[in-house]
């Protein structure tokens, strides 16, 4: 079973079809974790146990019993207890910050760079909802996950837990966790769409201007909805930029994407 790609990286739902925890399964992990204590892990009576990707140079595992999960080190030691409903590992970050939901349904984030002295980055209960860290940033909400049309109250925090995009700055901020894109899509309250580059200082990287180019935008194409003219380029196929963005921000030259500092 591959490690799930969605937000609930190790909750009960995404691991219900994980391989049964057995001595044979645990032995297969000792190739990369030769000191894994299989007897201790078997005594935990876990329902699921999987390696967590992107945690080098350390090797972390996630284990679940019932609906609660926890993080284990390469020796099989349970670092935080089986005290979480959701465990979301970092993606493309320099710091090992996990977003967690505890038994009280509160969201928080912890830095496990020193796994035996974990540091709280975001105290549990600070936000109503949190997504995982991707490229040093995480999406948070002061109002909950929301449903289409009710995404106000979202913000972005950095790897120190500091707010870099406030809750009242945009009508919507699209979920960007593990989306394989280099940009974060946001919508302003006056209907503009902006793209923020993940790997740059948040306030210096907005590249798209206007959301719509026609007065009657219900009948005309939205600005930023055209794709295909620059198909086959990194700027469109990987970074996800539309034809409109490439035309306006890079004057029709998709290779200019590489000149962004």
C-alpha positions in Angstrom: 0.0 0.0 0.0 1.4 3.4 -0.9 1.2 6.2 1.6 -2.0 8.1 1.0 -1.6 11.5 -0.8 -4.7 13.2 0.6 -4.9 15.5 3.6 -5.8 12.7 6.1 -2.4 11.0 5.7 -2.9 8.4 8.4 -6.4 8.5 9.7 -8.6 5.5 10.1 -10.3 6.1 6.7 -7.1 6.2 4.6 -5.5 3.1 6.3 -8.5 0.8 6.5 -7.0 -1.3 3.6 -3.4 -1.2 4.9 -1.6 -4.6 5.1 -2.2 -6.5 8.4 0.6 -5.8 10.9 2.6 -9.0 11.2 6.2 -10.0 11.9 6.6 -10.5 8.1 5.5 -7.0 7.4 7.7 -5.4 10.0 10.7 -7.5 8.8 10.3 -5.9 5.4 10.9 -2.5 7.0 14.2 -3.5 8.5 16.0 -2.9 5.2 15.9 0.8 5.8 15.5 0.6 9.6 17.7 -2.3 10.7 17.2 -1.6 14.4 13.4 -1.7 14.3 12.3 -3.6 17.4 9.7 -5.9 16.0 8.7 -7.5 19.3 7.9 -4.1 20.8 5.8 -3.2 17.8 3.9 -6.5 17.9 3.1 -5.9 21.5 1.4 -2.6 20.5 -1.3 -4.6 18.7 -1.4 -2.1 15.9 -4.0 -2.2 13.1 -1.7 -0.4 10.6 2.0 0.5 10.4 3.6 2.3 7.5 6.8 4.2 6.9 6.3 8.0 6.6 8.0 9.4 3.4 10.0 12.6 3.2 11.4 12.4 6.7 15.2 11.9 5.9 17.7 11.7 7.5 15.5 10.2 10.2 13.1 7.3 9.5 9.7 7.7 11.0 6.8 5.3 10.9 3.1 5.9 11.6 1.0 3.4 13.5 -2.7 3.1 14.2 -4.8 1.2 16.7 -8.5 1.6 16.3 -9.1 5.2 15.3 -6.0 6.6 17.0 -2.5 7.0 15.5 1.0 8.0 16.5 4.5 8.4 15.3 7.3 5.8 15.8 11.0 6.2 15.4 13.4 3.8 13.5 13.7 1.7 16.7 10.0 1.2 17.0 9.6 3.6 19.9 6.3 5.4 20.2 7.2 9.1 20.3 3.9 10.8 21.1 1.6 8.0 22.1 -1.5 6.9 20.1 -3.2 10.2 20.8 -4.2 11.5 17.3 -7.1 11.1 14.9 -5.1 12.6 11.9 -1.4 12.7 11.2 -0.3 14.8 8.2 3.5 14.7 7.4 5.4 17.6 5.8 6.0 17.8 2.0 9.0 19.5 0.4 10.0 21.2 3.6 13.3 21.6 5.4 11.7 21.1 8.8 9.9 18.0 10.1 6.7 19.6 11.2 3.7 17.3 11.5 0.1 18.6 11.5 -2.0 16.6 14.0 -5.6 16.4 15.2 -5.8 15.2 18.8 -8.5 13.1 20.6 -10.3 16.3 21.4 -10.6 17.1 17.7 -8.2 20.0 18.1 -5.6 20.8 15.4 -2.0 21.6 16.1 1.5 21.2 14.7 4.7 19.8 16.2 8.3 19.9 15.0 10.1 16.5 15.3 13.5 17.4 14.1 14.6 16.3 17.6 12.1 13.5 18.0 12.9 13.0 21.7 12.2 16.7 22.4 9.3 17.6 20.1 8.5 21.3 19.9 5.0 22.7 19.5 4.9 25.0 16.5 1.1 25.6 16.6 -0.7 25.0 20.0 -3.6 22.6 19.7 -6.9 24.4 19.4 -5.4 27.6 17.8 -7.2 27.0 14.5 -10.5 25.3 13.6 -8.8 23.4 10.8 -5.3 22.8 9.5 -3.8 21.2 6.3 -0.2 19.8 6.1 3.0 21.7 5.6 4.0 22.0 1.9 7.1 24.0 0.9 7.5 25.6 4.3 3.9 26.8 4.5 0.5 25.4 5.7 -3.1 26.4 5.1 -5.1 27.1 8.2 -8.7 28.1 8.8 -10.4 30.1 11.6 -13.8 28.8 10.6 -13.3 25.1 9.7 -12.9 23.2 6.5 -15.8 25.0 4.8 -17.9 24.0 1.9 -17.9 25.5 -1.6 -18.8 29.2 -1.4 -17.9 29.4 2.3 -14.1 29.4 2.3 -13.6 32.8 4.0 -11.4 32.7 7.1 -8.5 30.8 5.5 -4.9 32.0 6.1 -1.3 30.8 5.6 1.3 30.2 8.3 5.1 29.6 7.9 7.3 26.9 9.5 7.5 29.0 12.7 3.8 29.1 13.0 3.6 32.8 12.1 0.8 34.1 10.0 2.0 35.3 6.7 -1.4 35.6 5.0 -4.2 36.8 7.3 -7.7 35.5 7.5 -9.4 38.6 6.0 -7.0 39.1 3.1 -8.6 36.7 0.6 -12.1 35.4 -0.1 -10.6 32.0 -0.7 -7.2 30.2 -0.6 -7.1 26.9 -2.4 -5.8 23.9 -0.6 -2.2 23.5 -1.8 -1.0 20.6 0.3 0.7 17.9 -1.8 -0.8 19.3 -5.0 2.4 19.0 -7.0 2.3 22.6 -8.0 4.7 25.5 -7.3 2.0 28.0 -6.7 -0.8 28.8 -4.2 -4.1 30.0 -5.8 -6.0 32.7 -4.0 -9.1 34.8 -4.8 -9.5 38.4 -3.7 -12.7 39.9 -2.4 -13.1 41.9 -5.6 -13.0 38.7 -7.7 -9.3 38.6 -8.8 -7.3 35.4 -8.9 -3.7 35.6 -7.8 -0.9 32.9 -7.7 1.7 33.0 -5.0 4.9 31.0 -5.5 5.4 28.5 -2.6 9.2 28.7 -2.7 9.5 32.5 -2.3 8.6 35.0 0.4 4.8 35.1 0.4 4.4 38.8 -0.2 6.9 39.1 -3.0 5.6 36.4 -5.3 2.2 37.4 -6.6 2.3 37.0 -10.4 -1.2 37.1 -11.7 -3.3 40.3 -12.1 -6.9 40.3 -13.0 -9.5 37.5 -12.5 -11.6 38.4 -15.5 -11.1 40.3 -18.6 -14.7 40.8 -19.6 -17.5 42.7 -17.9 -20.0 39.9 -18.3 -17.7 37.3 -16.7 -20.6 34.8 -16.2 -20.8 34.2 -19.9 -17.1 34.8 -20.9 -14.1 32.7 -19.9 -12.5 33.5 -16.6 -9.1 35.1 -16.7 -6.7 32.3 -15.9 -8.9 29.5 -17.3 -7.2 29.1 -20.7 -4.7 26.2 -21.0 -3.0 24.5 -24.0 -1.1 27.2 -25.9 2.0 26.5 -23.7 1.4 22.8 -23.2 4.7 20.9 -22.9 6.4 23.7 -20.9 7.4 23.5 -17.3 5.6 26.7 -16.5 2.2 25.2 -17.5 2.6 21.4 -17.1 4.4 21.5 -13.8 3.9 24.9 -12.2 0.3 24.9 -13.4 0.3 28.5 -14.8 -2.5 29.3 -17.4 -2.0 30.8 -20.8 -3.2 34.1 -19.5 -0.7 34.2 -16.7 2.2 33.3 -19.0 1.0 35.9 -21.5 0.7 38.7 -18.9 3.3 37.9 -16.3 6.0 36.5 -18.6 5.1 38.3 -21.9 4.3 35.1 -23.6 7.7 33.5 -22.8 7.2 30.4 -20.6 11.0 30.1 -20.2 11.0 33.4 -18.3 9.5 31.4 -15.4 13.1 30.3 -14.6 14.2 34.0 -14.2 12.0 34.5 -11.1 14.3 35.0 -8.1 
